[in-house]
Every structure is written in structure tokens, then in C-alpha cells.
Amino acid sequence: MRLGRRMSANRPADAGRQMNPDRQGGHTVTGNRPVPEQSGLERPVLDVRNLIKTYGAGETAVHALRGVSLTVQRGDYVAIMGSSGSGKSTLMNILGCLDIPTSGRYLLDGVDVSRLSDRQLALVRNRRIGFVFQSFNLIPRTSALSNVELPLAYAGLKSAERRRRARAALALVGLADRENHEPNQLSGGQQQRVAVARALVTAPALVLADEPTGNLDTQSTADVLGVLDRLNRSGRTIVLITHEPDVAEHARRLIRLVDGRIVQDARQAPLPQPRHLAQAVDA
Amino acid sequence: MNLFETIRFAIRGVTANKLRSGLTVLGMLIGVAAVILLVAVGNGSAKQVQDRISQLGSSTLTISGGGRSTGATTQDFSLTSSLVPALSDHGTAPHVKSVSPVVTTSEDTAYEGTSHTVPQFIGTYPSYLSAENYSVAKGSGFTQQDVDEARKVVLIGSTTADDLFGTVSPIDQQVTVNGTLFTVIGVLGNKDGTGFTDPNDVALAPLTAVEESLTGYGPLNQIIVQATSSDSVDAAQTEVTAILNDKLHVTDTANEPFRVLNAAQLLSTQADTAQTFTVLLGAVAGISLLVGGIGITNIMMVTVTERTREIGIRKALGAPRRTVLAQFLVEATVLSVIGGLLGVAAALIGSQFTIVGVKPVVVPASILLAVGVSVVIGLFFGSYPASRAAALRPIEALRYE
């Protein structure tokens, strides 16, 4: 019965209401939803079934994904590895609702994303997903604080509330003292941490990171991975793409993609116990 | 995302590239200022023409023309002073106040070695002065008796007086006009010009004296008829036309050999010309406004292209389509509205100065129109780049380099 109620709460039409300000203001990752007792019964954050993505048509068609099925539970930390051309970026873009699959089903938090309209997709991107890009993708000539505030502005939050949350997110990535710096005044690692703060400021169900350390030096890589580790320990679900084995070591689960297919799916560390979820961080 | 937020984003976008935004605003500014200012100049010149004509006196009729017809029978339609008594007959022409026959010639005048060509040496009756709004500033005017006796007396305009006499008082001095001596009896008061000729470079003398010594007894150039009031000009015109048709034995009344010009008609003709002039200027200015609008489209296109990646980021962060659309639309509108308002300011400052001899008179409607048009231009010319930005797929926009 409870499951049914929650499913209905996740209909596309409810996507906007799902993350309304007061719920987001809560101090648990899952807002004021009931905390599940058993992770096994819980609905997965990501449920991808037989995903196929083909670019072009006919003889020149490129098969980027040839049937990927994947389930990611809440609180997991997944690293996707693969050589370039293995389809991992395509998978990431589809998971981030930036691209649409040629065929296959994609349930994000129980919602079939492929059936959503343009407007609802924007809402999903805004409230369910936090995206961290390899090239940071901060808005130029805009302060770190404003960059982090941006998703909240699109979510329609009031200015004061936005500022409070953006400051909290910046503090979480250790950049509280850099809030008025513009991207070009920050180092690569700092920019990426601002991007991470921006990704988590809306308290999304899922943080996607597309080679977040690809452009960073060792020290910055350690900083960013430290932030991601901390986020995961506090209950955030993270999926990251990398081709560096030492980055992948941080993850609880490792997936290897070759030629658009999953060839390896190994658990490196157990899923966190549900009680960890209860004490998640949002402050 | 409320409107205030959107405007804040748009202003940030506009100020991000100050030089480029400044140049776009300049284009808009010039367009709007040109519309307001050129319409003001057109309007000002129309006002000026009206003022001059009303100064002329709107109760006069000018009869001109005549000459010989070249039909089957040769007929003399010349205007002569013999027509004057008939035209001034109160029985047949009750609305005519005075009739002044006019001969005009251009004469060389000389005074003690100084010579000056008077472009308008007019022989007429004393009534001419009041009909043409002349006043006598110094000395006195000539009388009907001077006309009857063909006395060689002359009234000169202020320009003529300055040129011939300098600082010497011209009254009672004798000037040589084409070998004949005329006595200056008065100087005319200043009169504003109506056209290319200087109305103050003029000499008025009795008609008979001019005919006798300068022009000979040929036909008159004009007859000036003054109506009893400005309301009776039309009635006077009808009477005058009837009398002339009768006296000159005109059979073909549809095609009269003379013209009776009415100052009111002159006024409406001039007003029409000024109106056309204003419309023409407005159209030219409108084109520059359009060019300014195209400038906005151009800049917005460049902005969209340049910021494709940023649009991708915004969309990836969950910016809905209409928010992106609104942002770029408001940006374009902000550019055009700033340009429009600065244009109004520039036009208002510019209208304080005299432009090519015309004092511009700003038409309030043109300000509203120009500002309104600039807003519409912002929305219209901004909508294409904005919708292009909004329609971008996030993944394509993000991949854009």
C-alpha cells in the first residue's frame, strides 16, 4: 500500500511538486518521505532496461549503446569505466536526461523519463539530477555563489533561501570563502568543487559525474574525490564516469563498458546500511 | 523564475559585453532620435510656413496673368489700371476693401556714387502698404495725390536704405533710378521673409511715376485686392472673378486668362508641401530605425551562437524552454528600450537647436511612437534568435565548441 502511494506521488505531473522548497529544506536526503527499513525492497534510483542508442542510420550508423541494463540502488556509488568510444558518455547523457535513447526504458526514481515532455524533463533535470561535467561548465563572469544558486533560481526559490542553501553547499565542498570569485579566478579543482556544489544544491536523488577529474591535477583530483566520497557516505547516490583506475577505486561498485555493452559489474564495497541514509547531510 | 529575476539575468547578459551592447544601443538610439528629430524638423518647418503666410495677411487676393490669347480671334486680356475703378466699385464688389495695381521691375539705384540694384521696384497705389502689411518706419508714405500727379517719390525697404545710405538718413535724399531722380520720402518697417527674396530690399513708388519713367504704360504685373475681412476673402474672390470676366470679355469661363490667388489657398498648398516633407523625413528616419532593429537581431544571433554552451549548461541545470526564451527576448528588449530612451533624450536635446534654419517642434506622438516601436522591434527582432536559443537540445548545445 505504501509503495502504491509513493508510486503515484512520482507520476510525471508530480515531478514539479516533488521537490518543493519546504521538502528540500529538510535535513534528510529523502526529505520527509518515510525512510525505508530494507534497502532490498526499496525502489532503485536508476533502473535502465535494454538501452540502445544509435547515431545515424543505415551503413554509417554508429551503435553507441547495444542494450545496457542497469539498476542502481539508493546510496550506491557507481563508477563506470571504459575506453573512449565504449559508450560511457552516451550512457551518462541519457542518464542525465540530456539525450534520449533510441530504444529501451529508463526509470529515474520510478518515473519513466522517456514519456516526459520537454517541460517535465527540464523539471527532472532541475530537481532529480545533479550533473558534474568534465569541463566544469560554470557560467562565465558569474560568481561562484550565483553559479550554485542557478538551479535553485530555475526551481523558483526565493532569493534569501537560495543564498542560504548555496552558501551551505559551497561550505560543504570547502569553498565558503570563495563565494564571490568568478570562475576564471578559481583553480580547476576549485571550479570543479563549485560545480559539485551546484550539482548537489537541489538535493537531487542522483549525482552524475562525467569524468569529473579528467581535467584536474592530482591534488585537485583528491579534493574533488574527497567531496564525492563524503557526499556518498552521507547517503547521496553517485554515478561517475572515469578511465582512471584509482578514481574508480573510490566507488562501491565498478561497471566496465566495452562497445556499448556492460562486460563487468563488480561490487567493491557493500551498500551502506539504511540507517546511514537517515542521517544524511543537507546543511 | 519570475520576471524580475529574468530581467536581472538579461541585464547581466547585456552588460557582459559592454562595447557590443553599447554599439547596438547606439544603432537604436540613432534610429529613434532620427525619427523624433526629423519629424520635429518637418513639423517645425510647416509651422514656420504657416506663421509666415499668416503674417502676409490672409485677406488679400493676388490677380495675375493676362496677356494676349492666341485663339482664333486675338483678344487683349492684359491687366490694366483701367480695371481698378470697376474692381473697387462698392456696388458690384461689396467685399473689396481696396485695389492696388502693381508693376514690378528691377532697377539700378544710385546715391552719391553708391549703387544698389533693387530687385523689386514696385509701382502701385498707397493702399498696397496696408494690403501687404507694410508699415512706414521713418518719414511718410505717398498719397493718392502723389499717384495722380505722378510725383517721383519713393519708399525704400530697410535693406535698400542700409545699402544705399549707410548711416546717412535717407529721408528727402534724392536717388537716381535708371537716370531719373526720385526723392526718398520714407523707410519701410522690417518685414519677415516669405521666400527667397528679401522683402526688405524693395522700393515702392507711385504707379504713374514708375510707368512714366521706368516701365512704360504696359500691362500690370499684378493687382492686389484686399478683402474687407479674412472671412470675406472667398466672396471677394467671386466678385473679382466675375468683374474681370465681364470687363475682359472672357467667354471661356472655365479657362480664365488670369489667376486669382488667395492667401488661404497658398497656405493650404504650403501646408500640404510641409506635410509631404514631414512624411518623407519620417520615412527616412523609419528606415534607420529598421536598420537599428536589424542590428539588434544580428547582435542577438551572435550572442546566441557565442553562448550556445551557456544555454546548454542552463538547460542541463533545468532551465525550462520558456525561461531561456524569456531571457534572450528580455535581453533584446532591454537593448532596444535603453536605445529608445536614450534616443528620446538625444532628440529632446537636439530639438533645442535650430537645424538648417528650422526650429524643430517635437510632436509628442512621435516620442510615444518611437519608444513603442523600439519595444516592438526588440520583441520582434529578438524573437528569432531567442527561439533558436530556446529550441536547442541540451546535449547539442553542450557539445558546441
Interface residues (C-beta under 8 A of the other chain):
Chain A: N93 G96 L98 D99 D118 R119 A122 L123 V124 R125 N126 R127 F131 F133 N137 L138 I139 P140 R141 T142 L150 P151 A153 Y154 A155 G156 R198 T202
Chain B: M1 N2 E5 R12 A16 R309 E310 G312 I313 R314 K315 A316 L317 G318 A319 P320 R321 T323 R393 P394 I395 L398
